Amino acid sequence: MSIKPQFAEAIFNGKKRFEFRRLTFRQPVDVVVVYVTSPVCEVWGEFDVRGIIADTPRRLWCHTQEAAGIDRAAFMEYFSGKSEGYAIEIGGTRRYAEPLDIGRDFGVMPPQSFLYLNTEA
């Protein structure tokens, strides 16, 4: 999942416990690999998906604001014009000892939002 640097930092330091999306996954996801977008362009680690909340942006904000890791104005701007949004509840996090390169280490191009990785060997 592509995440802006300031939000990735907040996820790994425990201040952001929800990642917000306008669209949700089309298949079950247990673990999210965090690709940090430009100017960083690195994979920093991963987090467990504890759950996904689907609701109106107003209700999502009411439910998640204490651990959103974003201010209300930016949150509402992100969901502007949307009648429904999604909050991915972040479980355990694992920051890699050394950042990884998404192309070299995963064999994929950076996703616009998210992509599915095959975890079977």
Backbone as XML, in Angstrom:
<?xml version="1.0"?>
<chain id="A" units="angstrom">
  <residue number="1" name="MET">
    <atom name="N" x="0.849" y="-1.165" z="0.000"/>
    <atom name="CA" x="0.000" y="0.000" z="0.000"/>
    <atom name="C" x="0.897" y="1.231" z="0.000"/>
  </residue>
  <residue number="2" name="SER">
    <atom name="N" x="0.614" y="2.174" z="-0.879"/>
    <atom name="CA" x="1.360" y="3.428" z="-0.937"/>
    <atom name="C" x="0.842" y="4.397" z="0.118"/>
  </residue>
  <residue number="3" name="ILE">
    <atom name="N" x="1.774" y="4.915" z="0.919"/>
    <atom name="CA" x="1.414" y="5.819" z="2.011"/>
    <atom name="C" x="2.416" y="6.969" z="2.035"/>
  </residue>
  <residue number="4" name="LYS">
    <atom name="N" x="1.910" y="8.184" z="2.197"/>
    <atom name="CA" x="2.777" y="9.363" z="2.265"/>
    <atom name="C" x="3.704" y="9.258" z="3.470"/>
  </residue>
  <residue number="5" name="PRO">
    <atom name="N" x="4.922" y="9.834" z="3.342"/>
    <atom name="CA" x="5.921" y="9.693" z="4.414"/>
    <atom name="C" x="5.438" y="10.086" z="5.807"/>
  </residue>
  <residue number="6" name="GLN">
    <atom name="N" x="4.733" y="11.203" z="5.931"/>
    <atom name="CA" x="4.312" y="11.639" z="7.264"/>
    <atom name="C" x="3.320" y="10.661" z="7.904"/>
  </residue>
  <residue number="7" name="PHE">
    <atom name="N" x="2.492" y="10.020" z="7.083"/>
    <atom name="CA" x="1.531" y="9.058" z="7.612"/>
    <atom name="C" x="2.200" y="7.719" z="7.923"/>
  </residue>
  <residue number="8" name="ALA">
    <atom name="N" x="3.177" y="7.326" z="7.100"/>
    <atom name="CA" x="3.928" y="6.098" z="7.373"/>
    <atom name="C" x="4.684" y="6.234" z="8.698"/>
  </residue>
  <residue number="9" name="GLU">
    <atom name="N" x="5.305" y="7.376" z="8.902"/>
    <atom name="CA" x="6.025" y="7.617" z="10.160"/>
    <atom name="C" x="5.064" y="7.523" z="11.339"/>
  </residue>
  <residue number="10" name="ALA">
    <atom name="N" x="3.884" y="8.117" z="11.203"/>
    <atom name="CA" x="2.889" y="8.078" z="12.285"/>
    <atom name="C" x="2.392" y="6.656" z="12.543"/>
  </residue>
  <residue number="11" name="ILE">
    <atom name="N" x="2.279" y="5.838" z="11.503"/>
    <atom name="CA" x="1.878" y="4.436" z="11.681"/>
    <atom name="C" x="2.933" y="3.693" z="12.487"/>
  </residue>
  <residue number="12" name="PHE">
    <atom name="N" x="4.202" y="3.846" z="12.103"/>
    <atom name="CA" x="5.253" y="3.084" z="12.773"/>
    <atom name="C" x="5.628" y="3.620" z="14.150"/>
  </residue>
  <residue number="13" name="ASN">
    <atom name="N" x="5.250" y="4.859" z="14.462"/>
    <atom name="CA" x="5.506" y="5.339" z="15.823"/>
    <atom name="C" x="4.259" y="5.223" z="16.709"/>
  </residue>
  <residue number="14" name="GLY">
    <atom name="N" x="3.182" y="4.609" z="16.166"/>
    <atom name="CA" x="1.995" y="4.304" z="16.957"/>
    <atom name="C" x="0.977" y="5.419" z="17.095"/>
  </residue>
  <residue number="15" name="LYS">
    <atom name="N" x="1.180" y="6.551" z="16.438"/>
    <atom name="CA" x="0.240" y="7.671" z="16.548"/>
    <atom name="C" x="-0.940" y="7.557" z="15.585"/>
  </residue>
  <residue number="16" name="LYS">
    <atom name="N" x="-0.787" y="6.788" z="14.528"/>
    <atom name="CA" x="-1.849" y="6.607" z="13.530"/>
    <atom name="C" x="-2.278" y="5.149" z="13.573"/>
  </residue>
  <residue number="17" name="ARG">
    <atom name="N" x="-3.515" y="4.912" z="14.015"/>
    <atom name="CA" x="-4.013" y="3.541" z="14.163"/>
    <atom name="C" x="-5.056" y="3.187" z="13.103"/>
  </residue>
  <residue number="18" name="PHE">
    <atom name="N" x="-5.321" y="4.127" z="12.189"/>
    <atom name="CA" x="-6.254" y="3.891" z="11.084"/>
    <atom name="C" x="-5.665" y="4.455" z="9.804"/>
  </residue>
  <residue number="19" name="GLU">
    <atom name="N" x="-5.762" y="3.704" z="8.721"/>
    <atom name="CA" x="-5.372" y="4.186" z="7.397"/>
    <atom name="C" x="-6.659" y="4.317" z="6.589"/>
  </residue>
  <residue number="20" name="PHE">
    <atom name="N" x="-6.881" y="5.470" z="6.010"/>
    <atom name="CA" x="-8.140" y="5.767" z="5.330"/>
    <atom name="C" x="-8.022" y="5.586" z="3.830"/>
  </residue>
  <residue number="21" name="ARG">
    <atom name="N" x="-9.084" y="5.043" z="3.254"/>
    <atom name="CA" x="-9.133" y="4.824" z="1.810"/>
    <atom name="C" x="-10.531" y="5.110" z="1.292"/>
  </residue>
  <residue number="22" name="ARG">
    <atom name="N" x="-10.583" y="5.560" z="0.035"/>
    <atom name="CA" x="-11.866" y="5.783" z="-0.635"/>
    <atom name="C" x="-12.430" y="4.477" z="-1.173"/>
  </residue>
  <residue number="23" name="LEU">
    <atom name="N" x="-11.550" y="3.522" z="-1.443"/>
    <atom name="CA" x="-11.943" y="2.187" z="-1.904"/>
    <atom name="C" x="-11.336" y="1.165" z="-0.965"/>
  </residue>
  <residue number="24" name="THR">
    <atom name="N" x="-11.985" y="0.012" z="-0.867"/>
    <atom name="CA" x="-11.456" y="-1.033" z="0.007"/>
    <atom name="C" x="-10.910" y="-2.187" z="-0.832"/>
  </residue>
  <residue number="25" name="PHE">
    <atom name="N" x="-10.341" y="-3.147" z="-0.160"/>
    <atom name="CA" x="-9.775" y="-4.318" z="-0.822"/>
    <atom name="C" x="-10.876" y="-5.152" z="-1.482"/>
  </residue>
  <residue number="26" name="ARG">
    <atom name="N" x="-10.540" y="-5.792" z="-2.594"/>
    <atom name="CA" x="-11.481" y="-6.686" z="-3.279"/>
    <atom name="C" x="-11.324" y="-8.126" z="-2.811"/>
  </residue>
  <residue number="27" name="GLN">
    <atom name="N" x="-10.309" y="-8.393" z="-2.045"/>
    <atom name="CA" x="-10.083" y="-9.729" z="-1.496"/>
    <atom name="C" x="-9.560" y="-9.590" z="-0.071"/>
  </residue>
  <residue number="28" name="PRO">
    <atom name="N" x="-9.630" y="-10.661" z="0.709"/>
    <atom name="CA" x="-9.172" y="-10.562" z="2.103"/>
    <atom name="C" x="-7.687" y="-10.203" z="2.191"/>
  </residue>
  <residue number="29" name="VAL">
    <atom name="N" x="-7.366" y="-9.326" z="3.121"/>
    <atom name="CA" x="-5.983" y="-8.895" z="3.357"/>
    <atom name="C" x="-5.731" y="-8.964" z="4.855"/>
  </residue>
  <residue number="30" name="ASP">
    <atom name="N" x="-4.682" y="-9.679" z="5.227"/>
    <atom name="CA" x="-4.300" y="-9.797" z="6.636"/>
    <atom name="C" x="-3.138" y="-8.892" z="6.999"/>
  </residue>
  <residue number="31" name="VAL">
    <atom name="N" x="-2.234" y="-8.666" z="6.023"/>
    <atom name="CA" x="-1.024" y="-7.890" z="6.257"/>
    <atom name="C" x="-0.853" y="-6.889" z="5.121"/>
  </residue>
  <residue number="32" name="VAL">
    <atom name="N" x="-0.519" y="-5.652" z="5.479"/>
    <atom name="CA" x="-0.248" y="-4.599" z="4.498"/>
    <atom name="C" x="1.240" y="-4.282" z="4.537"/>
  </residue>
  <residue number="33" name="VAL">
    <atom name="N" x="1.882" y="-4.325" z="3.368"/>
    <atom name="CA" x="3.268" y="-3.902" z="3.218"/>
    <atom name="C" x="3.237" y="-2.410" z="2.902"/>
  </residue>
  <residue number="34" name="VAL">
    <atom name="N" x="4.004" y="-1.624" z="3.636"/>
    <atom name="CA" x="3.958" y="-0.167" z="3.523"/>
    <atom name="C" x="5.065" y="0.349" z="2.599"/>
  </residue>
  <residue number="35" name="TYR">
    <atom name="N" x="4.635" y="0.820" z="1.423"/>
    <atom name="CA" x="5.529" y="1.518" z="0.500"/>
    <atom name="C" x="5.382" y="3.004" z="0.766"/>
  </residue>
  <residue number="36" name="VAL">
    <atom name="N" x="6.472" y="3.658" z="1.111"/>
    <atom name="CA" x="6.450" y="5.082" z="1.425"/>
    <atom name="C" x="6.716" y="5.851" z="0.128"/>
  </residue>
  <residue number="37" name="THR">
    <atom name="N" x="5.782" y="6.743" z="-0.203"/>
    <atom name="CA" x="5.835" y="7.450" z="-1.477"/>
    <atom name="C" x="6.959" y="8.491" z="-1.520"/>
  </residue>
  <residue number="38" name="SER">
    <atom name="N" x="7.055" y="9.147" z="-2.651"/>
    <atom name="CA" x="8.064" y="10.170" z="-2.928"/>
    <atom name="C" x="8.037" y="11.264" z="-1.852"/>
  </residue>
  <residue number="39" name="PRO">
    <atom name="N" x="9.155" y="11.739" z="-1.435"/>
    <atom name="CA" x="10.491" y="11.545" z="-1.987"/>
    <atom name="C" x="11.253" y="10.345" z="-1.410"/>
  </residue>
  <residue number="40" name="VAL">
    <atom name="N" x="10.633" y="9.573" z="-0.519"/>
    <atom name="CA" x="11.303" y="8.452" z="0.145"/>
    <atom name="C" x="11.451" y="7.250" z="-0.791"/>
  </residue>
  <residue number="41" name="CYS">
    <atom name="N" x="10.350" y="6.778" z="-1.353"/>
    <atom name="CA" x="10.339" y="5.673" z="-2.327"/>
    <atom name="C" x="10.998" y="4.399" z="-1.790"/>
  </residue>
  <residue number="42" name="GLU">
    <atom name="N" x="10.573" y="3.976" z="-0.587"/>
    <atom name="CA" x="11.101" y="2.775" z="0.041"/>
    <atom name="C" x="9.971" y="2.006" z="0.718"/>
  </residue>
  <residue number="43" name="VAL">
    <atom name="N" x="10.196" y="0.708" z="0.912"/>
    <atom name="CA" x="9.291" y="-0.115" z="1.707"/>
    <atom name="C" x="9.862" y="-0.137" z="3.119"/>
  </residue>
  <residue number="44" name="TRP">
    <atom name="N" x="9.079" y="0.405" z="4.060"/>
    <atom name="CA" x="9.565" y="0.535" z="5.437"/>
    <atom name="C" x="9.195" y="-0.627" z="6.330"/>
  </residue>
  <residue number="45" name="GLY">
    <atom name="N" x="8.099" y="-1.327" z="6.029"/>
    <atom name="CA" x="7.672" y="-2.391" z="6.928"/>
    <atom name="C" x="6.276" y="-2.846" z="6.587"/>
  </residue>
  <residue number="46" name="GLU">
    <atom name="N" x="5.575" y="-3.333" z="7.588"/>
    <atom name="CA" x="4.233" y="-3.867" z="7.360"/>
    <atom name="C" x="3.399" y="-3.726" z="8.626"/>
  </residue>
  <residue number="47" name="PHE">
    <atom name="N" x="2.084" y="-3.867" z="8.428"/>
    <atom name="CA" x="1.183" y="-3.890" z="9.582"/>
    <atom name="C" x="0.074" y="-4.900" z="9.366"/>
  </residue>
  <residue number="48" name="ASP">
    <atom name="N" x="-0.432" y="-5.416" z="10.483"/>
    <atom name="CA" x="-1.554" y="-6.354" z="10.452"/>
    <atom name="C" x="-2.849" y="-5.571" z="10.330"/>
  </residue>
  <residue number="49" name="VAL">
    <atom name="N" x="-3.782" y="-6.110" z="9.559"/>
    <atom name="CA" x="-5.106" y="-5.506" z="9.435"/>
    <atom name="C" x="-5.973" y="-6.088" z="10.545"/>
  </residue>
  <residue number="50" name="ARG">
    <atom name="N" x="-6.370" y="-5.245" z="11.478"/>
    <atom name="CA" x="-7.219" y="-5.676" z="12.590"/>
    <atom name="C" x="-8.681" y="-5.731" z="12.159"/>
  </residue>
  <residue number="51" name="GLY">
    <atom name="N" x="-9.054" y="-4.843" z="11.238"/>
    <atom name="CA" x="-10.420" y="-4.794" z="10.742"/>
    <atom name="C" x="-10.581" y="-3.640" z="9.773"/>
  </residue>
  <residue number="52" name="ILE">
    <atom name="N" x="-11.738" y="-3.580" z="9.135"/>
    <atom name="CA" x="-12.042" y="-2.492" z="8.209"/>
    <atom name="C" x="-13.423" y="-1.959" z="8.544"/>
  </residue>
  <residue number="53" name="ILE">
    <atom name="N" x="-13.503" y="-0.651" z="8.705"/>
    <atom name="CA" x="-14.770" y="0.009" z="9.001"/>
    <atom name="C" x="-15.228" y="0.725" z="7.740"/>
  </residue>
  <residue number="54" name="ALA">
    <atom name="N" x="-16.452" y="0.466" z="7.326"/>
    <atom name="CA" x="-17.059" y="1.164" z="6.184"/>
    <atom name="C" x="-18.198" y="2.017" z="6.725"/>
  </residue>
  <residue number="55" name="ASP">
    <atom name="N" x="-18.177" y="3.313" z="6.381"/>
    <atom name="CA" x="-19.231" y="4.200" z="6.872"/>
    <atom name="C" x="-19.147" y="5.527" z="6.137"/>
  </residue>
  <residue number="56" name="THR">
    <atom name="N" x="-20.031" y="6.432" z="6.492"/>
    <atom name="CA" x="-19.964" y="7.775" z="5.935"/>
    <atom name="C" x="-18.702" y="8.448" z="6.473"/>
  </residue>
  <residue number="57" name="PRO">
    <atom name="N" x="-18.133" y="9.405" z="5.733"/>
    <atom name="CA" x="-16.953" y="10.096" z="6.262"/>
    <atom name="C" x="-17.194" y="10.719" z="7.640"/>
  </residue>
  <residue number="58" name="ARG">
    <atom name="N" x="-18.350" y="11.310" z="7.845"/>
    <atom name="CA" x="-18.646" y="11.938" z="9.146"/>
    <atom name="C" x="-18.594" y="10.909" z="10.275"/>
  </residue>
  <residue number="59" name="ARG">
    <atom name="N" x="-19.217" y="9.761" z="10.059"/>
    <atom name="CA" x="-19.215" y="8.716" z="11.092"/>
    <atom name="C" x="-17.837" y="8.092" z="11.257"/>
  </residue>
  <residue number="60" name="LEU">
    <atom name="N" x="-17.108" y="7.934" z="10.147"/>
    <atom name="CA" x="-15.734" y="7.423" z="10.261"/>
    <atom name="C" x="-14.905" y="8.341" z="11.145"/>
  </residue>
  <residue number="61" name="TRP">
    <atom name="N" x="-15.032" y="9.645" z="10.914"/>
    <atom name="CA" x="-14.268" y="10.599" z="11.708"/>
    <atom name="C" x="-14.632" y="10.497" z="13.186"/>
  </residue>
  <residue number="62" name="CYS">
    <atom name="N" x="-15.911" y="10.433" z="13.471"/>
    <atom name="CA" x="-16.360" y="10.330" z="14.874"/>
    <atom name="C" x="-15.778" y="9.096" z="15.549"/>
  </residue>
  <residue number="63" name="HIS">
    <atom name="N" x="-15.677" y="8.006" z="14.813"/>
    <atom name="CA" x="-15.207" y="6.743" z="15.373"/>
    <atom name="C" x="-13.675" y="6.681" z="15.499"/>
  </residue>
  <residue number="64" name="THR">
    <atom name="N" x="-12.962" y="7.363" z="14.610"/>
    <atom name="CA" x="-11.509" y="7.172" z="14.529"/>
    <atom name="C" x="-10.662" y="8.388" z="14.904"/>
  </residue>
  <residue number="65" name="GLN">
    <atom name="N" x="-11.269" y="9.526" z="15.155"/>
    <atom name="CA" x="-10.517" y="10.775" z="15.278"/>
    <atom name="C" x="-9.391" y="10.762" z="16.310"/>
  </residue>
  <residue number="66" name="GLU">
    <atom name="N" x="-9.553" y="10.015" z="17.385"/>
    <atom name="CA" x="-8.519" y="9.994" z="18.431"/>
    <atom name="C" x="-7.225" y="9.323" z="17.964"/>
  </residue>
  <residue number="67" name="ALA">
    <atom name="N" x="-7.309" y="8.452" z="16.957"/>
    <atom name="CA" x="-6.123" y="7.735" z="16.480"/>
    <atom name="C" x="-6.002" y="7.817" z="14.960"/>
  </residue>
  <residue number="68" name="ALA">
    <atom name="N" x="-6.551" y="8.895" z="14.377"/>
    <atom name="CA" x="-6.568" y="9.045" z="12.924"/>
    <atom name="C" x="-5.207" y="9.417" z="12.350"/>
  </residue>
  <residue number="69" name="GLY">
    <atom name="N" x="-4.397" y="10.142" z="13.117"/>
    <atom name="CA" x="-3.102" y="10.568" z="12.620"/>
    <atom name="C" x="-3.191" y="11.625" z="11.535"/>
  </residue>
  <residue number="70" name="ILE">
    <atom name="N" x="-4.334" y="12.298" z="11.453"/>
    <atom name="CA" x="-4.594" y="13.328" z="10.452"/>
    <atom name="C" x="-5.591" y="14.301" z="11.075"/>
  </residue>
  <residue number="71" name="ASP">
    <atom name="N" x="-5.546" y="15.562" z="10.660"/>
    <atom name="CA" x="-6.516" y="16.503" z="11.221"/>
    <atom name="C" x="-7.847" y="16.421" z="10.474"/>
  </residue>
  <residue number="72" name="ARG">
    <atom name="N" x="-8.880" y="16.953" z="11.100"/>
    <atom name="CA" x="-10.237" y="16.832" z="10.559"/>
    <atom name="C" x="-10.374" y="17.470" z="9.182"/>
  </residue>
  <residue number="73" name="ALA">
    <atom name="N" x="-9.768" y="18.630" z="8.981"/>
    <atom name="CA" x="-9.890" y="19.325" z="7.688"/>
    <atom name="C" x="-9.293" y="18.488" z="6.556"/>
  </residue>
  <residue number="74" name="ALA">
    <atom name="N" x="-8.118" y="17.928" z="6.770"/>
    <atom name="CA" x="-7.484" y="17.090" z="5.742"/>
    <atom name="C" x="-8.293" y="15.816" z="5.506"/>
  </residue>
  <residue number="75" name="PHE">
    <atom name="N" x="-8.814" y="15.239" z="6.581"/>
    <atom name="CA" x="-9.647" y="14.041" z="6.472"/>
    <atom name="C" x="-10.876" y="14.327" z="5.610"/>
  </residue>
  <residue number="76" name="MET">
    <atom name="N" x="-11.588" y="15.403" z="5.917"/>
    <atom name="CA" x="-12.807" y="15.735" z="5.172"/>
    <atom name="C" x="-12.494" y="16.098" z="3.721"/>
  </residue>
  <residue number="77" name="GLU">
    <atom name="N" x="-11.374" y="16.755" z="3.493"/>
    <atom name="CA" x="-10.980" y="17.077" z="2.115"/>
    <atom name="C" x="-10.708" y="15.793" z="1.329"/>
  </residue>
  <residue number="78" name="TYR">
    <atom name="N" x="-10.038" y="14.821" z="1.952"/>
    <atom name="CA" x="-9.740" y="13.539" z="1.307"/>
    <atom name="C" x="-11.029" y="12.835" z="0.877"/>
  </residue>
  <residue number="79" name="PHE">
    <atom name="N" x="-12.050" y="12.879" z="1.712"/>
    <atom name="CA" x="-13.310" y="12.192" z="1.418"/>
    <atom name="C" x="-14.352" y="13.096" z="0.749"/>
  </residue>
  <residue number="80" name="SER">
    <atom name="N" x="-13.967" y="14.289" z="0.362"/>
    <atom name="CA" x="-14.899" y="15.230" z="-0.272"/>
    <atom name="C" x="-15.623" y="14.584" z="-1.458"/>
  </residue>
  <residue number="81" name="GLY">
    <atom name="N" x="-16.959" y="14.694" z="-1.452"/>
    <atom name="CA" x="-17.768" y="14.145" z="-2.533"/>
    <atom name="C" x="-18.062" y="12.663" z="-2.417"/>
  </residue>
  <residue number="82" name="LYS">
    <atom name="N" x="-17.551" y="12.014" z="-1.398"/>
    <atom name="CA" x="-17.771" y="10.573" z="-1.202"/>
    <atom name="C" x="-18.844" y="10.347" z="-0.146"/>
  </residue>
  <residue number="83" name="SER">
    <atom name="N" x="-19.737" y="9.419" z="-0.421"/>
    <atom name="CA" x="-20.781" y="9.099" z="0.551"/>
    <atom name="C" x="-20.337" y="7.991" z="1.501"/>
  </residue>
  <residue number="84" name="GLU">
    <atom name="N" x="-19.276" y="7.275" z="1.130"/>
    <atom name="CA" x="-18.761" y="6.195" z="1.968"/>
    <atom name="C" x="-17.243" y="6.181" z="1.899"/>
  </residue>
  <residue number="85" name="GLY">
    <atom name="N" x="-16.646" y="5.806" z="3.004"/>
    <atom name="CA" x="-15.201" y="5.674" z="3.069"/>
    <atom name="C" x="-14.843" y="4.479" z="3.929"/>
  </residue>
  <residue number="86" name="TYR">
    <atom name="N" x="-13.547" y="4.197" z="4.004"/>
    <atom name="CA" x="-13.075" y="3.017" z="4.719"/>
    <atom name="C" x="-11.917" y="3.387" z="5.632"/>
  </residue>
  <residue number="87" name="ALA">
    <atom name="N" x="-11.945" y="2.825" z="6.825"/>
    <atom name="CA" x="-10.860" y="2.989" z="7.785"/>
    <atom name="C" x="-10.285" y="1.602" z="8.040"/>
  </residue>
  <residue number="88" name="ILE">
    <atom name="N" x="-9.041" y="1.413" z="7.657"/>
    <atom name="CA" x="-8.346" y="0.147" z="7.911"/>
    <atom name="C" x="-7.733" y="0.266" z="9.293"/>
  </residue>
  <residue number="89" name="GLU">
    <atom name="N" x="-8.184" y="-0.572" z="10.204"/>
    <atom name="CA" x="-7.654" y="-0.528" z="11.567"/>
    <atom name="C" x="-6.315" y="-1.255" z="11.606"/>
  </residue>
  <residue number="90" name="ILE">
    <atom name="N" x="-5.309" y="-0.553" z="12.081"/>
    <atom name="CA" x="-3.948" y="-1.069" z="12.108"/>
    <atom name="C" x="-3.718" y="-1.860" z="13.385"/>
  </residue>
  <residue number="91" name="GLY">
    <atom name="N" x="-3.284" y="-3.106" z="13.217"/>
    <atom name="CA" x="-2.928" y="-3.955" z="14.352"/>
    <atom name="C" x="-1.439" y="-3.789" z="14.639"/>
  </residue>
  <residue number="92" name="GLY">
    <atom name="N" x="-0.742" y="-4.893" z="14.784"/>
    <atom name="CA" x="0.698" y="-4.846" z="15.038"/>
    <atom name="C" x="1.462" y="-4.306" z="13.844"/>
  </residue>
  <residue number="93" name="THR">
    <atom name="N" x="2.547" y="-3.599" z="14.130"/>
    <atom name="CA" x="3.400" y="-3.072" z="13.067"/>
    <atom name="C" x="4.788" y="-3.687" z="13.184"/>
  </residue>
  <residue number="94" name="ARG">
    <atom name="N" x="5.455" y="-3.793" z="12.034"/>
    <atom name="CA" x="6.824" y="-4.286" z="11.991"/>
    <atom name="C" x="7.608" y="-3.400" z="11.022"/>
  </residue>
  <residue number="95" name="ARG">
    <atom name="N" x="8.492" y="-2.597" z="11.565"/>
    <atom name="CA" x="9.339" y="-1.761" z="10.709"/>
    <atom name="C" x="10.615" y="-2.538" z="10.425"/>
  </residue>
  <residue number="96" name="TYR">
    <atom name="N" x="10.952" y="-2.665" z="9.159"/>
    <atom name="CA" x="12.134" y="-3.431" z="8.771"/>
    <atom name="C" x="13.412" y="-2.747" z="9.267"/>
  </residue>
  <residue number="97" name="ALA">
    <atom name="N" x="14.414" y="-3.544" z="9.595"/>
    <atom name="CA" x="15.698" y="-3.006" z="10.057"/>
    <atom name="C" x="16.323" y="-2.123" z="8.984"/>
  </residue>
  <residue number="98" name="GLU">
    <atom name="N" x="16.166" y="-2.509" z="7.730"/>
    <atom name="CA" x="16.646" y="-1.738" z="6.589"/>
    <atom name="C" x="15.499" y="-1.615" z="5.599"/>
  </residue>
  <residue number="99" name="PRO">
    <atom name="N" x="15.256" y="-0.412" z="5.056"/>
    <atom name="CA" x="14.202" y="-0.251" z="4.046"/>
    <atom name="C" x="14.488" y="-1.128" z="2.826"/>
  </residue>
  <residue number="100" name="LEU">
    <atom name="N" x="13.412" y="-1.538" z="2.159"/>
    <atom name="CA" x="13.544" y="-2.367" z="0.968"/>
    <atom name="C" x="13.193" y="-1.563" z="-0.276"/>
  </residue>
  <residue number="101" name="ASP">
    <atom name="N" x="13.671" y="-2.045" z="-1.413"/>
    <atom name="CA" x="13.363" y="-1.451" z="-2.709"/>
    <atom name="C" x="12.220" y="-2.248" z="-3.318"/>
  </residue>
  <residue number="102" name="ILE">
    <atom name="N" x="11.119" y="-1.581" z="-3.663"/>
    <atom name="CA" x="9.930" y="-2.289" z="-4.130"/>
    <atom name="C" x="10.167" y="-3.045" z="-5.437"/>
  </residue>
  <residue number="103" name="GLY">
    <atom name="N" x="10.947" y="-2.497" z="-6.332"/>
    <atom name="CA" x="11.236" y="-3.171" z="-7.595"/>
    <atom name="C" x="12.168" y="-4.348" z="-7.420"/>
  </residue>
  <residue number="104" name="ARG">
    <atom name="N" x="13.302" y="-4.111" z="-6.766"/>
    <atom name="CA" x="14.309" y="-5.157" z="-6.582"/>
    <atom name="C" x="13.831" y="-6.253" z="-5.625"/>
  </residue>
  <residue number="105" name="ASP">
    <atom name="N" x="13.244" y="-5.868" z="-4.500"/>
    <atom name="CA" x="12.911" y="-6.842" z="-3.463"/>
    <atom name="C" x="11.535" y="-7.484" z="-3.618"/>
  </residue>
  <residue number="106" name="PHE">
    <atom name="N" x="10.621" y="-6.831" z="-4.324"/>
    <atom name="CA" x="9.272" y="-7.362" z="-4.481"/>
    <atom name="C" x="8.926" y="-7.650" z="-5.939"/>
  </residue>
  <residue number="107" name="GLY">
    <atom name="N" x="9.704" y="-7.120" z="-6.867"/>
    <atom name="CA" x="9.475" y="-7.363" z="-8.283"/>
    <atom name="C" x="8.241" y="-6.673" z="-8.840"/>
  </residue>
  <residue number="108" name="VAL">
    <atom name="N" x="7.855" y="-5.547" z="-8.248"/>
    <atom name="CA" x="6.676" y="-4.811" z="-8.712"/>
    <atom name="C" x="7.011" y="-3.318" z="-8.790"/>
  </residue>
  <residue number="109" name="MET">
    <atom name="N" x="6.167" y="-2.585" z="-9.513"/>
    <atom name="CA" x="6.262" y="-1.133" z="-9.568"/>
    <atom name="C" x="5.450" y="-0.570" z="-8.395"/>
  </residue>
  <residue number="110" name="PRO">
    <atom name="N" x="5.794" y="0.626" z="-7.925"/>
    <atom name="CA" x="5.018" y="1.218" z="-6.836"/>
    <atom name="C" x="3.545" y="1.351" z="-7.221"/>
  </residue>
  <residue number="111" name="PRO">
    <atom name="N" x="2.642" y="0.940" z="-6.326"/>
    <atom name="CA" x="1.213" y="1.039" z="-6.634"/>
    <atom name="C" x="0.699" y="2.464" z="-6.468"/>
  </residue>
  <residue number="112" name="GLN">
    <atom name="N" x="-0.325" y="2.810" z="-7.252"/>
    <atom name="CA" x="-0.969" y="4.108" z="-7.102"/>
    <atom name="C" x="-1.616" y="4.195" z="-5.716"/>
  </residue>
  <residue number="113" name="SER">
    <atom name="N" x="-2.317" y="3.152" z="-5.327"/>
    <atom name="CA" x="-2.943" y="3.090" z="-4.019"/>
    <atom name="C" x="-2.492" y="1.806" z="-3.306"/>
  </residue>
  <residue number="114" name="PHE">
    <atom name="N" x="-2.895" y="0.659" z="-3.864"/>
    <atom name="CA" x="-2.439" y="-0.617" z="-3.321"/>
    <atom name="C" x="-2.439" y="-1.677" z="-4.407"/>
  </residue>
  <residue number="115" name="LEU">
    <atom name="N" x="-1.716" y="-2.765" z="-4.154"/>
    <atom name="CA" x="-1.731" y="-3.934" z="-5.028"/>
    <atom name="C" x="-1.586" y="-5.163" z="-4.161"/>
  </residue>
  <residue number="116" name="TYR">
    <atom name="N" x="-1.899" y="-6.307" z="-4.740"/>
    <atom name="CA" x="-1.850" y="-7.564" z="-3.997"/>
    <atom name="C" x="-0.569" y="-8.290" z="-4.310"/>
  </residue>
  <residue number="117" name="LEU">
    <atom name="N" x="0.119" y="-8.762" z="-3.261"/>
    <atom name="CA" x="1.330" y="-9.542" z="-3.417"/>
    <atom name="C" x="1.005" y="-11.001" z="-3.141"/>
  </residue>
  <residue number="118" name="ASN">
    <atom name="N" x="1.548" y="-11.877" z="-3.942"/>
    <atom name="CA" x="1.364" y="-13.307" z="-3.743"/>
    <atom name="C" x="2.356" y="-13.753" z="-2.672"/>
  </residue>
  <residue number="119" name="THR">
    <atom name="N" x="1.847" y="-14.281" z="-1.574"/>
    <atom name="CA" x="2.706" y="-14.685" z="-0.469"/>
    <atom name="C" x="3.034" y="-16.187" z="-0.494"/>
  </residue>
  <residue number="120" name="GLU">
    <atom name="N" x="2.503" y="-16.895" z="-1.491"/>
    <atom name="CA" x="2.794" y="-18.319" z="-1.588"/>
    <atom name="C" x="4.124" y="-18.531" z="-2.304"/>
  </residue>
  <residue number="121" name="ALA">
    <atom name="N" x="4.913" y="-19.457" z="-1.786"/>
    <atom name="CA" x="6.236" y="-19.727" z="-2.394"/>
    <atom name="C" x="6.102" y="-20.646" z="-3.581"/>
  </residue>
</chain>
